[in-house]
């Protein structure tokens, strides 16, 4: 008796499909089709996002944590070098600076702190210039200046923060609408650059208008919000400089981290100025400009204001952070 294929291991052989007569492959002869590798795609995407997250975390860490600990003497030399180079830059760009009263205000403060002859000469020249109009902006430079109050039509042509600052330097001469005044004294309506502008307007108002516990409390609240934003913005832009400068101007050096100052000093160019962007990014949140290669008067004056305040107004800041 023959086994007829059933002997051996006892396992029956699978039936083999006979070949098709039309020459096409049978199902058993067809190669397996490559399925879409969805799983592999998700692995690549997850890996990419992980790398981005780690990179961003490192950048944020770099923005907030110092890894070097220079002595107080070494830091003082850094400030001295930054002061000299930056003041030379300011002295060579007085024409551009004079076009912006807010920048002139900062230079006036620097001249008052240091007595630097170059800055003092610029301020005196600005005040003697007969072509500088006697409008509200002159009050930023000369607190006792007689000014012409702006009309409502003029106020309407200005940006919101300009109306706030005008009111800050001359609250008795600038008639803000009630909604504008509510916005200026709001607690959490603004973020980013609008919040720093609001803070500067209130600093001016505290000096020229009302220095009360209510105003002081609002200024401190805005300072804390600005410091929180500074933790996460890794780009050393015009706004980065502005945040630190305005925190110091508001009297809150305690909120300024040593790492922020280190990055500001490292961002100063060899000619003494600062660029307004960081590798093309900024100062707006999503702004990018490939042609931004040169220092600007707006960024540089704010950077120098920071340096001057740390050197002359808040020497204890370095004493507490540099041994």
ZIRAJO-V281803 format. One record per residue. N is the residue number from 1. RES is the residue in three letters. PSI is psi in degrees with one decimal (* if undefined). NEAR is the number of other C-alpha atoms within 12 Angstrom. Layout:
BEGIN
((N/RES/PSI/NEAR) (N/RES/PSI/NEAR))
END
This chain:
BEGIN
((1/UNK/130.4/6) (2/UNK/154.8/7) (3/UNK/-22.5/10) (4/UNK/40.9/10) (5/UNK/1.0/14) (6/UNK/1.3/13) (7/UNK/175.5/12) (8/UNK/-119.7/11) (9/UNK/-11.5/9) (10/UNK/-1.6/10) (11/UNK/124.3/9) (12/UNK/142.9/12) (13/UNK/143.2/12) (14/UNK/146.9/9) (15/UNK/139.1/8) (16/UNK/127.1/10) (17/UNK/128.7/11) (18/UNK/149.9/14) (19/UNK/147.7/14) (20/UNK/148.5/12) (21/UNK/-22.6/8) (22/UNK/5.7/8) (23/UNK/-6.4/9) (24/UNK/155.9/12) (25/UNK/145.1/14) (26/UNK/171.0/15) (27/UNK/-36.5/14) (28/UNK/-21.8/15) (29/UNK/-10.7/14) (30/UNK/130.5/10) (31/UNK/146.7/9) (32/UNK/131.3/8) (33/UNK/140.8/8) (34/UNK/119.6/7) (35/UNK/153.3/8) (36/UNK/129.4/9) (37/UNK/70.2/11) (38/UNK/-40.2/11) (39/UNK/-42.2/11) (40/UNK/-38.3/12) (41/UNK/-41.6/12) (42/UNK/-34.7/14) (43/UNK/-44.7/13) (44/UNK/-42.9/14) (45/UNK/-43.7/14) (46/UNK/-41.5/14) (47/UNK/-41.4/14) (48/UNK/-46.5/14) (49/UNK/-34.5/14) (50/UNK/-42.6/15) (51/UNK/-42.7/14) (52/UNK/-44.1/14) (53/UNK/-42.9/14) (54/UNK/-43.0/14) (55/UNK/-43.2/15) (56/UNK/-40.0/18) (57/UNK/-39.4/19) (58/UNK/-38.8/16) (59/UNK/-41.4/19) (60/UNK/-40.2/22) (61/UNK/-42.3/19) (62/UNK/-27.8/25) (63/UNK/-14.5/29) (64/UNK/-16.5/27) (65/UNK/127.2/21) (66/UNK/137.9/19) (67/UNK/-9.5/13) (68/UNK/153.1/14) (69/UNK/73.5/17) (70/UNK/152.8/20) (71/UNK/167.8/16) (72/UNK/-37.1/20) (73/UNK/-41.0/17) (74/UNK/-39.9/17) (75/UNK/-39.1/28) (76/UNK/-37.2/27) (77/UNK/-36.6/18) (78/UNK/-46.3/27) (79/UNK/-40.6/33) (80/UNK/-43.9/22) (81/UNK/-42.6/25) (82/UNK/-39.2/36) (83/UNK/-46.7/36) (84/UNK/-47.5/27) (85/UNK/-43.5/26) (86/UNK/-39.0/41) (87/UNK/-36.5/37) (88/UNK/-39.7/24) (89/UNK/-45.4/32) (90/UNK/-41.5/43) (91/UNK/-25.7/31) (92/UNK/-4.4/20) (93/UNK/37.1/27) (94/UNK/-30.8/30) (95/UNK/-45.9/19) (96/UNK/-42.0/20) (97/UNK/-38.5/30) (98/UNK/-15.9/33) (99/UNK/-14.0/20) (100/UNK/103.7/23) (101/UNK/-31.3/34) (102/UNK/-37.6/33) (103/UNK/-39.3/34) (104/UNK/-38.6/38) (105/UNK/-43.1/35) (106/UNK/-39.6/39) (107/UNK/-39.1/46) (108/UNK/-43.2/36) (109/UNK/-40.4/30) (110/UNK/-41.6/38) (111/UNK/-38.6/29) (112/UNK/-35.9/24) (113/UNK/-41.8/22) (114/UNK/-28.7/24) (115/UNK/15.4/18) (116/UNK/128.3/24) (117/UNK/-33.6/19) (118/UNK/-42.7/26) (119/UNK/-40.4/38) (120/UNK/-39.4/25) (121/UNK/-41.0/20) (122/UNK/-44.4/31) (123/UNK/-45.3/35) (124/UNK/-40.9/22) (125/UNK/-39.1/20) (126/UNK/-44.1/28) (127/UNK/-28.8/28) (128/UNK/-8.4/16) (129/UNK/116.5/14) (130/UNK/-12.9/11) (131/UNK/-5.2/13) (132/UNK/119.6/21) (133/UNK/151.0/21) (134/UNK/53.8/23) (135/UNK/-171.1/25) (136/UNK/-26.4/37) (137/UNK/-22.9/39) (138/UNK/-25.9/36) (139/UNK/-22.5/36) (140/UNK/-31.8/38) (141/UNK/-38.8/36) (142/UNK/104.7/28) (143/UNK/-19.5/22) (144/UNK/7.9/16) (145/UNK/141.3/19) (146/UNK/128.3/18) (147/UNK/160.7/24) (148/UNK/119.7/19) (149/UNK/139.9/27) (150/UNK/145.9/27) (151/UNK/166.6/18) (152/UNK/-34.4/15) (153/UNK/-39.2/12) (154/UNK/-44.2/20) (155/UNK/-38.3/25) (156/UNK/-23.6/18) (157/UNK/-14.6/13) (158/UNK/157.7/16) (159/UNK/161.4/15) (160/UNK/-46.5/26) (161/UNK/-28.5/31) (162/UNK/-37.0/31) (163/UNK/-39.6/38) (164/UNK/-47.3/41) (165/UNK/-37.9/41) (166/UNK/-42.6/45) (167/UNK/-36.8/40) (168/UNK/-40.9/39) (169/UNK/-21.0/39) (170/UNK/67.3/37) (171/UNK/-23.8/27) (172/UNK/-9.1/19) (173/UNK/-13.7/25) (174/UNK/120.1/31) (175/UNK/92.7/25) (176/UNK/148.5/31) (177/UNK/155.5/17) (178/UNK/-38.9/10) (179/UNK/-35.8/13) (180/UNK/-39.5/23) (181/UNK/-37.7/25) (182/UNK/-42.3/15) (183/UNK/-42.7/25) (184/UNK/-33.7/38) (185/UNK/16.8/34) (186/UNK/156.0/25) (187/UNK/-43.4/24) (188/UNK/26.0/22) (189/UNK/-28.4/15) (190/UNK/153.1/22) (191/UNK/173.0/25) (192/UNK/-135.1/29) (193/UNK/-31.4/29) (194/UNK/-33.4/28) (195/UNK/-37.9/38) (196/UNK/-38.3/39) (197/UNK/-40.5/37) (198/UNK/-42.8/44) (199/UNK/-44.3/49) (200/UNK/-39.9/44) (201/UNK/-39.3/40) (202/UNK/-32.6/46) (203/UNK/-43.5/40) (204/UNK/-40.8/37) (205/UNK/-38.6/36) (206/UNK/-33.3/30) (207/UNK/-40.5/25) (208/UNK/-13.6/25) (209/UNK/-87.5/23) (210/UNK/118.2/20) (211/UNK/86.8/18) (212/UNK/163.7/16) (213/UNK/-33.7/11) (214/UNK/-46.5/16) (215/UNK/-43.4/27) (216/UNK/-39.1/24) (217/UNK/-40.1/21) (218/UNK/-41.0/29) (219/UNK/-44.4/39) (220/UNK/-38.6/28) (221/UNK/-44.3/27) (222/UNK/-39.0/40) (223/UNK/-43.5/41) (224/UNK/-37.8/31) (225/UNK/-39.6/29) (226/UNK/-40.4/40) (227/UNK/-36.5/34) (228/UNK/-42.5/22) (229/UNK/-37.5/29) (230/UNK/-25.9/36) (231/UNK/-32.4/29) (232/UNK/-16.0/24) (233/UNK/105.8/34) (234/UNK/-5.5/33) (235/UNK/124.1/35) (236/UNK/82.0/40) (237/UNK/-176.1/40) (238/UNK/-40.6/40) (239/UNK/-35.2/39) (240/UNK/-47.0/45) (241/UNK/-40.9/47) (242/UNK/-42.4/42) (243/UNK/-51.7/49) (244/UNK/-42.1/48) (245/UNK/-43.4/42) (246/UNK/-31.7/41) (247/UNK/-41.7/41) (248/UNK/-41.4/39) (249/UNK/-29.8/39) (250/UNK/-7.1/39) (251/UNK/24.9/26) (252/UNK/59.0/30) (253/UNK/-20.7/32) (254/UNK/-21.6/23) (255/UNK/-9.1/32) (256/UNK/120.0/39) (257/UNK/148.6/29) (258/UNK/-36.7/31) (259/UNK/-36.0/29) (260/UNK/-42.4/39) (261/UNK/-40.2/40) (262/UNK/-43.8/33) (263/UNK/-35.0/27) (264/UNK/-45.4/43) (265/UNK/-38.4/34) (266/UNK/-24.8/22) (267/UNK/-10.0/32) (268/UNK/131.6/41) (269/UNK/166.2/24) (270/UNK/-28.6/19) (271/UNK/0.8/25) (272/UNK/-10.1/35) (273/UNK/175.9/38) (274/UNK/142.7/41) (275/UNK/154.2/39) (276/UNK/-13.2/39) (277/UNK/170.5/35) (278/UNK/105.8/36) (279/UNK/37.8/21) (280/UNK/-16.4/23) (281/UNK/133.6/26) (282/UNK/-177.7/27) (283/UNK/-14.4/30) (284/UNK/160.2/22) (285/UNK/-41.2/22) (286/UNK/15.3/13) (287/UNK/144.0/17) (288/UNK/132.7/19) (289/UNK/108.8/18) (290/UNK/-18.4/13) (291/UNK/2.8/14) (292/UNK/89.6/21) (293/UNK/-12.4/18) (294/UNK/151.4/24) (295/UNK/150.8/30) (296/UNK/156.7/29) (297/UNK/-37.7/36) (298/UNK/-47.6/36) (299/UNK/-41.6/41) (300/UNK/-42.5/48) (301/UNK/-39.0/47) (302/UNK/-39.8/45) (303/UNK/-41.7/54) (304/UNK/-34.4/47) (305/UNK/-40.9/47) (306/UNK/-48.0/42) (307/UNK/-45.1/47) (308/UNK/-42.1/39) (309/UNK/-39.5/37) (310/UNK/-35.4/39) (311/UNK/-42.7/31) (312/UNK/-36.4/27) (313/UNK/-33.7/24) (314/UNK/59.6/24) (315/UNK/-25.0/22) (316/UNK/-20.7/18) (317/UNK/-46.4/28) (318/UNK/-35.1/33) (319/UNK/-33.2/19) (320/UNK/-18.2/16) (321/UNK/-8.6/26) (322/UNK/122.6/20) (323/UNK/*/15))
END
